[in-house]
Structure formats: structure tokens, C-alpha cells
Amino acid sequence: MTRASHIATDIAETTLKMRKFRPTLVWVKIALLTSALWVIIDLWALYHFTGCTDENCLHQELPKNFLPDRQRLLDLSRNVAIVQADPGVVDQGVVVEGIENENKIVAEDKLLNVVDIDSGDVTIPAKETTSVSLSTIAPSLDNPGDWAREVELTEEEKKMNDDRFKENYFSVVISDKISLHRKLQDYRPTACRHREFPDDLSDTSVVIIFHNEANSTLLRTVHSVIDRSPRKLLKEVILVDDASTQAHLKEPLDKYVSALETPVRVIHLANRTGLIRARLAGAAVATGGVLVFLDSHCECTKGWLEPMLAEIRKDRSTSVVPIINNIDAKTFKYVGSSDATSYMIGGFNWAMVFNWYDVPKRVMDSVGWDLTVPTPTPTMAGGLFAIDREYFEEIGSYDNEMDIWGAENVELSLRIWQCGGSLVTAPCSHVGHVFRTAAPYTSPKRKGSSDLPSQFNARRMVEVWLDDYKDFYYQANPAERGKSAGDVSQRLAIRERLQCKSFRWFMENIWPESPMLTPLTHLGEIKNVQTKWCLDKMTWTSNEKAQAIPCHHSGTNQLWGYSATREIRNDNNCLDTSKDGVPYTYGCHGMRNNQEWIYDLQTRQIVQISSRKCLHASTKPNENLIMSTCDENDMRQQWQMQPFDTSWMQVKH
């Protein structure tokens, strides 16, 4: 047989074998297609049913020096269109910072240019071809502080940071190292990220007040507003300079913001007026349908604006506050959460000072425990909120007779509720705020008075809005009794014109869980008979050892109520004892135990039921209280409480 015949025979045999196995090949194809289909279904399920739907997930887990390959980079950036290479300036005036050659990812030895990039949290509009450094989308090229990472300092920088901390009462050296366009994770609940909003939301004027603010925190606030707000919804940003004395907040600031694409204007006030009147100055020139007030050390996150505008669209008398996340004043780490740990309501303590409280079960039940549904809040913190501009004017804006700042947030909240409006928290809106431990500037006192502005402001609020409950306020704050609140006739006229409801209505319907409604038999200072010093909880929060220190007669940490259930309360904190028997304050839990005390009217001793020991004061300053065996002859165990019957204040639930 010739070679050609052998070849022909082999081909024929191979063909016959393939025909025999053709059904098998068909099944292989079916198996492959089925596998591919399941892969697609898995990817769809991961996208829609996990909270990790974009490149933010990668940023949470990537090591610092991770450098993705070019294909991974393109996968991360999603809708990326590669065009001509020409590194430069990105849209809206965002200057691209330089990066080292070895950290560049190149295409034909040039930086990639991209359009319509959603780089984690900042969308660059595709109005025209835009050049951008890959540092905006490559995890390995992040700037210090991006994705809530800790900023590393040299020893020299650490010393400088410590030395300059009191300039702003936050770490300005760290702030200066963080990009003005810091990248942040998406802190919204998963369901919020897929929420759609109406096309006809109102446009917005964002008003930011500042006095001697650090340059980096102020500009980062401005850029976070611009970078994370839909352009059609952001009509303008208004910066009101409340007579700052620092040079960088004058001409250099004016020149910087004038180059931004979004309209940003700066109003320089000639004299210090304080936050209240400065905000009124900003509102007076605003033209947007909605006013959004922000502090000057904030960072808005992705999707922050639309949820607030959507609630106002439903009802123009609704004012909205975002979830306020903490930006650590010492590290500038953004501490955010999308779960219930970041969700609280605003209220006020016995001094009518704003405080945070847990969301009542009654409220969460009303929304089916859905953490994406806006819920009512009795008061706002005041630094960050949105309100319809015309409605703000209709209900009397701010009380322009109030000084500097303090109590204006509680007063506005009461006015909104009592006069027919509503105040809600939008859990789909998250804004970070630097919470300082102290103010870097002093608040001037009123002329001819030793009052702080907040004290005067609180009295004005009490006289206009609290009705008979003002007796409780003056009992809790005896130093305020008899002092002037100024002329409140115009504010009372507003209340009459708007036919506003009573404070009792507010308590019964808006905040029946208020600690202010706890039945009390005594209210005021608790003073030791021998030392004449007052019981003090020593901190604005709980979990601090209690002491007896000189009385200051201004309430606050020395204001105590003895309840009908035998608690010794300071707002929602109760006198307790640690395992080693040291008195301290802890959140009131209502289960008695170490928080149950008997005040003996005859011996004036305060006896803890669980230990059968008495509260004992030290005769030396700055020493903690102790619990000791009861001795009715020991004057260090004798305390004076002030009787006060609050039964008339109880509301109907």
C-alpha cells in the first residue's frame, strides 16, 4: 500500500471515530454553556445581594503596596474609555498630583487618559475628554488618609502636629497631608446604593460658615460638596467668613474658589457676628430652592445630597439631617458605619443642651426596622441640615437676637415641630464631621453681662417655647432664674401667627421617651454637708468616676435628679458602682441593682441597696468618692438634695 493510501485510510478511520464520539462532544458543549450560565448568575447575585458592589471592596482589603496589572486596573475603573494620552487636570478644577515613575501604569509609555470614570466615590462627568492621573483609580497610588487609612508621620511631623494641635483642636498637620479630594468608602446601607430619585429635585445652595478655619479642612469640605453632588442639583456654594484674622482665608481663598467650575462665592463679614447671624447672611444671598447648612470641617460622602432633597420634595415643611459620621480629630480617620451603630436621634438634656439618644423602639417599629427609611428626630445637632429656603423664612429663620451660637439648633427644632413641620434623619445620607474637644477661639460675652451666649440663647428659647415646663428648666439650672432673656415679643408673635402647638404636645407626640419626663422627687445639686462640695460626674459622657468638687451652680455635670424608682440621674446617665465599689456614672438601664439608692431624709445619707453601704465624700480635692460602712454621725456621708415634684409634667403615652 502506498503512503498516500495509508494516509487516506487513517483519515477515514479518524472520521469514523469522530462520528462515533459526536454525541459526546455535543454533551461537552452543553456542559460548558451551562457552566457559563451559572457563572453569570453567580456574578449577578453577588452584585445585587451583597454590600460590596464596586471597587471599594478591593480598597478595604488590598495591602498598601499592591499594584494591579493593567487589565485589573481597567476592570476596576469600569466605564473607562482609552483616548489620547496627555496627563493634566481633571474636570471641575481637580489638579492631578504628581506620581513617581515607578508607580505609573503606562500604555505606550504614557499615562492613560479616561472619560466617565467612577473612581470609587467621585464621578468625573464625560462632558468632554478628560485627562486624569491613574492615582485616582489605582489602589496602590492612593494619597495619605484615603479609604480611612491611618496617615503616617515622621518623628518631626509628630512633634509639629502636637505643637499645633490647639490651633484648631484637631491635627492640622495630618489634615494638610490628606488630599482635598480624599477617597472614601460608600458608607450607605446597601439598599440605599440602588435607590433611584425623582428627576425634579430642587437645586441647592450650600452655606458654610467659618472663623479662622484651617485651609485644608475648609477646602476639603468645599471639594467634597462639589465632587459628590450632581451638578444640576448644586446651584452654588456660599462661604461666609465670620471676620477671620488669618491671611489664607482672605485673598488667597477668593482667588482659589474663583477658578472652580461650580459657582463658589465668599462673603467676608467685617465684624464677628457668630454662627447664627453669619448663617443668616449666607441665607440672605442664596438662590437655590433648598438651603443646606454645613460646618467648615466636614466631608460629604457618595450620594449624600439626593436623599435629603427627596424628603423635602415630598413635603416642603420637612427639614432633614444626614447621618453624621465621626472624623477623628486626632487621626482624621473617617469612622463610618452603615448599620444601626451610626443611627441615633437628637434630643436635649435638662439644661436644654443637645445630646444624642438611642432611636426609640417605637420609632423603629413604625418603619419595620428598615435602616434606609427616614425617621423623625426630636432635634438636630445643628451643624448639618437641609431646609426649604422659602419655608425657612416663613417660620422665622433663626432668632437673630441670639448671640454667636448655642441653643439655636434646639430652638429651631422645637419651632419646626410645634409649628406644623417635621424633622427627619435620612439614613441614606452620610456626612463626616470633625468633632473637636474644645473650640480654638473664645465666644465673646454679652455686653454688660457675665453670661455666655449659649446661656442667654437658652433663656430666650425657654421663654418662648417651653410654656409651664420652664419651671423645670429653672429648677435644674438655678443660676439662670431671674436673668434677662431680652425682648422675645417678636418670637412670640411668630408663634401666634403660625398657631403653634404646646411644648406638652411635643413631649407627648414627638419625644415621649425623653429623660426629662422621668418622675422625680428631687432635682438640682447634691451637696455634701461637711465639704460643701457638689457631686459631679466629671465628664459629658458616662463611665467616669464621680467626685465631689466645688459647686459651680450652672447645672450640667452637677445636675442630678432622684427618681421615683430610686435612681440618681444626670440626664440618661445614672450613679453606679464598679466591681471594686468605686462610684461612677453609667447609662441608666432601669434594672435597679447597683443603680438603686435610698435617700434617707432623716440622716441625709445616700445608701446603695445592693451593697448596703453609703456614699462617702473625700475632704481632699480631686479624689474620687468611695462607698463605706454607713455611719450616720459622719458628716462626709451626709448630703443635701433639693425636693422637686415633677408628677405634673408626666405626659400621656
C-alpha positions in Angstrom: 0.0 0.0 0.0 1.4 3.4 -0.9 1.9 6.2 1.6 -1.0 8.0 0.1 -3.2 5.0 0.6 -2.1 4.8 4.3 -3.0 8.5 4.8 -6.4 8.0 3.2 -7.1 5.0 5.4 -6.1 7.0 8.5 -8.3 9.9 7.6 -11.2 7.5 7.0 -10.7 5.8 10.4 -10.4 9.1 12.2 -13.5 10.4 10.6 -15.4 7.3 11.6 -14.2 7.6 15.2 -15.3 11.3 15.4 -18.7 10.4 14.1 -18.9 7.8 16.9 -18.0 10.5 19.5 -20.1 13.3 18.1 -22.9 12.9 20.6 -20.2 13.1 23.4 -18.9 16.4 22.0 -22.5 17.8 22.0 -22.8 17.0 25.7 -19.5 18.6 26.4 -20.7 21.8 24.6 -23.9 21.7 26.7 -21.9 21.3 29.9 -19.7 24.3 29.1 -22.6 26.5 28.2 -24.4 25.5 31.4 -21.3 26.3 33.5 -21.0 29.7 31.8 -24.6 30.4 32.6 -24.2 29.6 36.3 -21.1 31.9 36.4 -23.2 34.7 35.0 -26.0 34.0 37.6 -23.4 33.9 40.4 -22.0 37.3 39.4 -25.4 38.8 39.2 -26.3 37.5 42.7 -23.0 38.8 44.2 -23.7 42.2 42.7 -27.3 42.6 43.8 -27.2 40.8 47.2 -24.0 41.9 48.8 -23.0 45.2 50.2 -19.8 45.1 48.2 -20.7 46.1 44.7 -17.8 48.1 43.4 -14.1 48.7 43.7 -14.5 50.0 47.3 -14.4 46.3 48.3 -11.0 45.9 46.9 -9.8 49.0 48.7 -10.8 47.6 52.0 -8.6 44.5 51.7 -5.7 45.5 49.5 -2.2 45.8 51.1 -0.6 49.2 50.9 1.9 48.3 48.2 -0.5 46.4 46.0 -0.1 47.4 42.3 -2.7 45.9 39.9 -1.8 44.9 36.4 -3.2 46.9 33.5 -6.2 44.6 32.9 -7.2 44.7 36.6 -7.0 48.5 36.5 -9.4 48.6 33.6 -11.7 46.2 35.4 -11.7 48.5 38.5 -12.4 51.6 36.6 -15.4 50.1 34.8 -16.7 52.5 32.1 -13.2 53.6 31.0 -12.6 54.8 27.5 -9.0 55.0 26.5 -8.2 58.1 24.4 -5.1 60.0 23.6 -2.5 60.2 26.4 -2.0 63.6 27.9 -1.8 63.9 31.7 -3.2 67.1 33.1 -6.1 68.5 35.0 -9.3 66.7 35.6 -12.8 68.1 35.4 -14.1 70.7 37.9 -10.6 72.1 38.7 -9.2 68.9 40.3 -5.5 69.2 40.0 -3.9 65.9 39.5 -1.0 65.4 41.9 2.3 64.1 40.5 3.3 60.4 40.9 6.6 58.7 40.8 7.6 57.0 37.5 7.9 53.6 39.1 4.3 53.8 40.3 2.8 54.7 37.0 0.8 52.2 34.9 1.5 53.1 31.3 0.1 52.4 27.9 2.7 53.0 25.2 4.9 54.7 27.9 2.2 57.3 28.6 -0.4 57.9 31.2 -3.9 56.6 30.3 -6.5 59.2 29.7 -10.0 58.3 30.7 -13.5 59.6 30.5 -16.6 58.9 32.6 -14.7 57.3 35.4 -16.5 56.4 38.6 -13.4 56.1 40.7 -14.9 54.7 43.9 -16.7 57.8 45.0 -16.0 60.7 42.7 -17.7 60.7 39.3 -15.9 62.7 36.6 -18.5 63.9 34.1 -17.9 62.9 30.5 -18.8 66.3 29.1 -15.5 66.3 27.2 -12.4 64.2 27.0 -10.8 64.4 30.4 -7.2 63.6 31.4 -6.6 62.1 34.8 -3.7 60.5 36.6 -4.1 56.8 37.4 -3.6 57.8 41.0 -7.4 58.5 41.1 -8.2 54.8 40.3 -5.2 52.7 41.2 -5.3 51.5 44.8 -1.6 51.4 45.1 -1.4 55.1 44.3 -3.8 56.4 46.9 -3.0 59.5 48.9 -2.5 59.6 52.7 -5.8 59.0 54.5 -7.6 57.6 51.6 -10.1 54.8 52.4 -9.9 55.7 56.1 -6.3 54.5 56.3 -4.1 55.9 59.0 -1.7 58.8 58.0 1.9 58.1 58.8 4.0 60.9 60.2 7.7 61.3 60.7 9.0 62.0 64.2 9.5 65.6 63.2 5.9 65.8 61.9 4.6 64.2 65.0 6.2 66.8 67.2 4.9 69.6 64.9 1.4 68.0 65.0 1.4 68.0 68.8 2.7 71.6 69.0 0.0 72.9 66.6 -3.0 70.8 67.9 -4.5 73.7 69.8 -4.5 76.0 66.8 -7.7 74.2 65.7 -8.1 71.5 68.3 -7.6 68.9 65.6 -4.4 67.5 63.9 -3.8 70.1 61.2 -0.5 68.5 60.1 -2.3 65.3 59.3 -5.2 67.2 57.7 -2.7 69.0 55.4 -1.2 65.7 54.2 -4.6 64.4 53.1 -5.8 65.1 49.6 -8.5 67.8 49.2 -10.3 65.1 47.2 -9.9 62.3 49.7 -11.4 59.0 48.5 -13.9 57.4 50.9 -15.8 54.2 51.1 -19.6 54.2 50.4 -21.0 54.2 53.9 -24.6 53.9 52.9 -26.7 50.8 53.6 -26.7 48.5 50.6 -30.3 49.2 49.7 -29.6 52.9 49.5 -27.0 52.4 46.8 -29.6 51.2 44.3 -32.2 53.7 45.2 -33.5 56.0 42.4 -34.6 59.6 42.9 -37.0 61.8 41.0 -35.6 64.0 38.2 -37.2 67.1 39.5 -35.4 67.5 42.9 -34.8 71.1 43.9 -31.5 72.8 43.3 -29.4 73.7 46.3 -27.4 76.4 47.9 -24.8 75.0 50.4 -23.9 77.5 53.1 -20.7 77.1 55.0 -19.7 79.4 57.9 -16.1 79.6 59.1 -13.9 81.6 61.5 -10.2 81.0 61.3 -10.7 77.5 59.9 -7.6 75.6 58.7 -7.2 75.8 55.0 -7.1 72.1 54.3 -10.3 71.3 56.2 -12.3 74.2 54.7 -11.3 73.3 51.1 -11.8 69.6 51.7 -15.3 70.4 52.8 -15.9 72.5 49.7 -14.5 69.9 47.3 -16.4 67.1 48.9 -19.6 69.0 48.3 -18.7 69.6 44.6 -17.2 66.2 43.9 -20.1 64.3 45.3 -23.1 66.4 44.3 -24.9 66.1 41.0 -24.0 69.2 39.1 -27.6 70.1 38.2 -28.6 69.9 41.9 -25.7 72.1 43.2 -26.5 75.7 42.3 -23.9 77.3 44.4 -21.6 77.1 47.5 -21.7 80.2 49.7 -18.8 80.6 52.2 -19.3 83.1 54.9 -16.2 84.3 56.6 -17.1 85.4 60.1 -14.3 88.0 60.4 -11.4 85.6 60.3 -8.0 87.1 61.1 -5.8 84.6 59.2 -4.4 85.7 55.8 -5.1 82.4 53.9 -8.8 83.0 54.4 -8.8 86.3 52.6 -7.5 87.0 49.0 -5.9 83.5 48.5 -9.2 81.8 49.3 -11.1 84.2 47.0 -8.7 83.5 44.2 -8.8 79.8 44.7 -12.5 79.4 44.6 -12.9 81.8 41.7 -11.2 79.2 39.5 -13.6 76.4 40.3 -16.3 75.4 37.8 -19.1 75.3 40.3 -20.1 78.8 41.5 -18.5 79.4 44.9 -18.7 82.8 46.4 -17.1 84.1 49.6 -18.7 86.7 51.8 -16.3 88.4 54.2 -18.0 89.9 57.3 -16.4 93.0 58.7 -17.2 92.2 62.3 -17.5 88.9 64.2 -21.2 88.1 64.4 -21.2 84.4 65.3 -22.6 81.3 63.6 -26.3 82.3 63.8 -26.1 85.7 62.2 -23.4 84.5 59.7 -25.7 81.8 58.5 -28.5 84.4 58.1 -26.1 86.4 56.0 -25.5 83.4 53.8 -29.1 82.5 53.5 -30.0 86.1 52.5 -28.0 85.9 49.3 -28.8 82.2 48.5 -30.8 81.5 45.4 -31.2 77.7 45.5 -34.6 76.2 46.3 -33.1 74.3 49.3 -30.6 75.6 51.8 -28.0 73.1 53.1 -26.0 74.3 56.1 -22.7 72.6 56.8 -19.8 73.2 59.2 -16.4 74.0 57.8 -14.7 70.7 58.8 -17.0 68.2 57.1 -16.7 65.6 54.3 -19.7 64.6 52.2 -19.8 61.0 51.0 -21.2 59.5 47.9 -25.0 60.0 47.5 -25.2 62.4 50.4 -27.4 65.1 48.8 -30.3 63.4 46.9 -31.9 61.6 49.9 -32.3 64.9 51.8 -33.8 66.7 48.8 -36.1 63.8 48.1 -37.7 64.2 51.6 -38.2 67.9 51.1 -39.7 67.3 47.7 -42.4 65.1 49.4 -43.2 67.9 51.9 -41.6 71.3 51.8 -42.2 71.7 55.6 -39.9 68.7 56.2 -36.3 69.5 57.3 -33.7 66.8 57.0 -30.5 65.9 58.7 -27.9 63.3 57.5 -26.3 60.5 59.4 -23.3 62.4 60.9 -20.2 60.2 61.0 -17.2 61.0 63.1 -13.9 62.2 61.6 -11.4 61.6 64.4 -9.9 65.0 65.5 -6.5 63.4 66.3 -6.1 61.0 63.4 -8.5 62.3 60.8 -9.7 58.7 60.2 -13.2 58.7 58.9 -15.2 56.5 61.2 -18.4 55.5 59.4 -20.9 52.7 59.5 -24.0 51.7 57.5 -25.6 49.8 60.3 -27.6 50.8 63.4 -24.5 51.8 65.4 -24.4 55.1 63.5 -28.1 55.8 63.8 -29.3 57.9 66.7 -31.8 60.6 67.4 -31.2 64.1 68.6 -32.6 65.3 71.9 -31.8 67.6 74.8 -30.8 67.3 78.4 -32.2 69.1 81.5 -30.1 72.1 80.6 -31.8 72.2 77.1 -28.4 71.3 75.6 -28.4 69.0 72.6 -27.5 65.3 73.2 -27.6 62.0 71.3 -30.0 59.2 72.3 -30.8 55.8 71.0 -33.6 55.6 68.5 -36.8 54.5 70.4 -38.2 51.1 69.7 -41.5 52.8 68.9 -39.9 54.6 66.0 -38.0 51.6 64.6 -41.2 49.5 64.8 -43.0 52.1 62.8 -40.6 51.6 59.8 -40.3 47.9 60.2 -36.7 48.3 61.4 -35.7 49.3 57.9 -32.4 51.3 58.3 -33.0 53.1 54.9 -36.3 54.7 55.8 -36.2 58.4 57.1 -37.4 58.6 60.7 -38.4 61.5 62.9 -35.8 63.0 65.3 -36.9 65.4 68.1 -34.0 67.8 67.5 -31.0 68.4 65.2 -27.3 68.7 66.2 -27.5 72.0 64.2 -24.3 71.9 62.2 -25.6 70.0 59.2 -29.2 70.1 57.9 -31.3 70.8 54.8 -34.4 73.0 54.7 -36.6 74.6 52.0 -35.4 78.1 51.6 -38.8 79.8 51.5 -40.1 77.6 54.4 -37.1 78.7 56.4 -38.1 82.3 56.0 -41.8 81.6 56.6 -41.2 80.0 60.1 -38.9 82.8 61.2 -35.4 81.5 60.1 -33.1 81.9 63.1 -33.8 84.1 66.1 -31.4 87.0 65.1 -31.3 88.2 68.7 -29.5 85.1 69.8 -25.7 85.6 70.1 -22.8 83.7 68.4 -24.0 80.1 68.8 -25.7 77.7 71.3 -29.3 76.6 71.7 -30.3 77.8 68.2 -30.5 74.2 67.0 -32.8 73.1 69.7 -34.9 76.3 69.3 -35.3 75.8 65.5 -36.1 72.1 66.1 -38.9 72.9 68.6 -40.3 75.6 66.2 -40.3 73.2 63.3 -42.2 70.5 65.2 -44.6 72.8 67.2 -45.5 74.9 64.2 -46.6 72.1 61.9 -43.4 70.9 60.2 -41.3 67.8 60.7 -37.7 67.0 61.2 -36.3 63.6 60.0 -33.0 61.8 59.7 -32.1 60.5 56.2 -30.1 57.3 56.8 -29.1 57.1 53.1 -27.2 60.4 53.5 -23.8 60.3 55.3 -21.6 63.3 56.1 -18.4 63.2 58.1 -17.7 65.8 60.7 -14.6 66.6 62.8 -15.8 66.6 66.4 -13.5 68.8 68.4 -13.0 68.5 72.2 -12.8 72.3 72.5 -13.2 75.4 70.4 -10.0 77.1 69.3 -11.5 80.5 69.8 -13.4 82.2 72.6 -17.0 83.3 72.4 -17.4 86.9 73.5 -19.8 87.5 76.4 -22.7 89.8 76.1 -22.1 93.5 76.8 -22.6 94.3 80.5 -23.2 90.6 81.4 -21.2 87.6 82.6 -23.4 85.3 80.5 -22.1 83.0 77.8 -24.0 83.4 74.6 -25.4 79.9 74.9 -26.9 80.7 78.3 -28.7 83.8 77.0 -29.9 81.9 73.9 -31.3 79.1 76.0 -33.3 81.5 78.1 -34.8 83.0 75.0 -35.8 79.6 73.8 -37.3 78.6 77.2 -39.4 81.7 77.5 -40.9 81.3 74.0 -41.4 77.6 73.6 -41.4 75.7 76.9 -44.6 77.0 78.5 -45.0 75.7 82.1 -42.1 73.4 81.6 -39.8 76.4 82.0 -40.2 75.9 85.8 -38.3 72.6 85.4 -35.6 74.3 83.4 -35.0 77.0 86.2 -35.1 74.4 88.9 -32.5 72.4 87.0 -30.5 75.5 86.3 -30.9 77.8 89.3 -28.2 80.2 88.1 -30.5 81.1 85.2 -33.5 82.1 87.2 -34.3 85.8 87.1 -31.9 86.7 84.3 -33.0 88.5 81.2 -33.9 86.8 78.0 -34.2 90.1 76.2 -37.2 91.2 74.2 -39.0 88.0 72.9 -42.2 89.7 71.7 -41.3 89.2 68.0 -40.7 85.5 68.6 -43.9 85.1 70.5 -45.7 86.9 67.6 -44.3 84.3 65.2 -45.6 81.5 67.4 -49.0 83.2 67.5 -49.0 83.8 63.7 -48.2 80.1 62.9 -50.7 78.8 65.5 -48.0 76.6 67.0 -48.7 73.7 69.4 -47.7 73.5 73.0 -44.5 72.0 74.5 -46.6 69.3 76.2 -47.8 68.3 72.7 -44.2 68.0 71.6 -43.4 65.8 74.5 -46.5 63.6 74.2 -46.2 63.1 70.4 -42.6 63.6 69.3 -40.5 62.5 72.3 -42.4 60.7 75.0 -39.2 58.7 75.8 -37.4 61.9 77.0 -35.4 61.5 80.2 -36.9 64.9 81.1 -40.1 63.1 81.8 -38.7 60.7 84.3 -40.8 61.1 87.6 -38.5 62.8 90.1 -38.8 63.7 93.8 -35.6 65.8 94.0 -33.8 67.8 91.3 -30.7 70.0 91.5 -27.3 69.9 93.2 -26.4 67.1 95.6 -24.2 68.9 98.1 -22.0 67.3 100.8 -22.8 68.7 104.3 -19.1 68.8 105.5 -17.2 69.9 102.4 -20.0 72.0 100.9 -18.9 70.5 97.5 -21.2 69.1 94.9 -21.5 65.7 93.4 -20.1 65.9 89.8 -20.0 63.2 87.1 -16.8 64.7 85.8 -17.5 64.2 82.1 -20.0 64.8 79.4 -20.3 61.1 78.8 -20.7 58.1 81.1 -18.2 55.6 82.5 -16.3 58.2 84.6 -15.5 58.1 88.3 -17.7 60.6 90.3 -16.2 63.2 92.6 -17.3 65.9 94.9 -15.8 69.3 93.8 -16.6 72.9 94.4 -20.2 73.8 93.3 -20.4 75.9 90.2 -24.3 76.3 90.3 -24.6 76.0 86.5 -26.2 72.6 86.4 -24.7 70.4 83.7 -22.4 67.8 85.3 -23.6 68.8 88.8 -27.3 68.5 88.0 -28.9 65.4 89.5 -32.4 64.1 89.8 -33.5 61.5 92.3 -36.2 59.4 90.6 -39.3 57.7 91.9 -37.6 54.4 91.0 -34.6 55.4 93.3 -32.1 56.3 90.5 -29.7 59.2 90.9 -29.8 60.5 87.3 -27.9 63.1 85.3 -30.0 63.1 82.1 -29.7 59.5 80.9 -26.7 58.6 83.0 -27.1 57.1 86.5 -24.9 56.9 89.6 -23.5 53.3 89.7 -20.5 51.5 91.3 -17.8 49.4 89.6 -16.9 45.9 90.6 -14.4 47.3 93.2 -17.1 49.5 94.7 -16.0 52.8 93.3 -18.9 55.2 92.4 -19.1 56.3 88.8 -21.7 57.1 86.1 -23.2 54.6 83.7 -26.0 54.6 81.3 -29.3 54.2 83.1 -30.6 50.6 82.5 -33.7 50.6 84.7 -32.8 47.2 86.3 -32.1 48.6 89.7 -29.1 46.5 91.0 -26.2 48.9 91.6 -28.2 51.9 90.3 -30.8 51.7 93.1 -30.2 54.1 96.0 -32.2 55.2 99.0 -32.0 58.9 100.2 -32.7 58.9 103.9 -34.5 62.1 104.7 -33.6 61.8 108.4 -29.9 61.0 108.3 -29.4 62.6 104.8 -27.3 59.5 103.8 -27.4 58.1 100.3 -27.5 54.3 100.7 -26.9 51.8 97.9 -29.4 49.0 98.2 -27.2 46.2 96.7 -24.1 46.8 99.0 -25.9 48.5 102.0 -23.0 51.0 102.0 -23.2 54.8 102.0 -21.8 57.4 99.5 -18.8 58.9 101.2 -17.0 62.2 100.2 -13.3 62.9 100.4 -12.1 66.0 102.1 -9.4 66.4 99.6 -9.9 67.9 96.1 -9.6 65.7 93.0 -10.2 62.5 94.9 -12.9 60.0 93.9 -15.9 59.2 96.1 -15.9 55.9 98.0 -18.5 53.6 99.4 -18.1 52.9 103.1 -19.9 51.4 106.0 -22.8 53.7 107.0 -22.2 55.9 110.0 -25.0 58.5 110.5 -22.6 60.7 112.6 -20.1 61.0 109.8 -20.8 64.3 108.0 -18.9 63.1 104.9 -21.8 60.7 104.4 -24.5 63.4 104.7 -25.8 65.1 101.5 -28.4 67.8 100.7 -30.9 67.2 97.9 -33.4 69.7 96.6 -37.1 68.5 96.6 -39.0 68.9 93.4 -42.2 67.3 92.3 -42.4 66.5 88.6 -45.6 64.5 88.6 -47.5 67.3 86.9 -45.1 67.1 84.0 -46.0 63.5 83.1 -47.5 63.0 79.6 -49.9 60.6 78.1 -48.2 57.9 76.0 
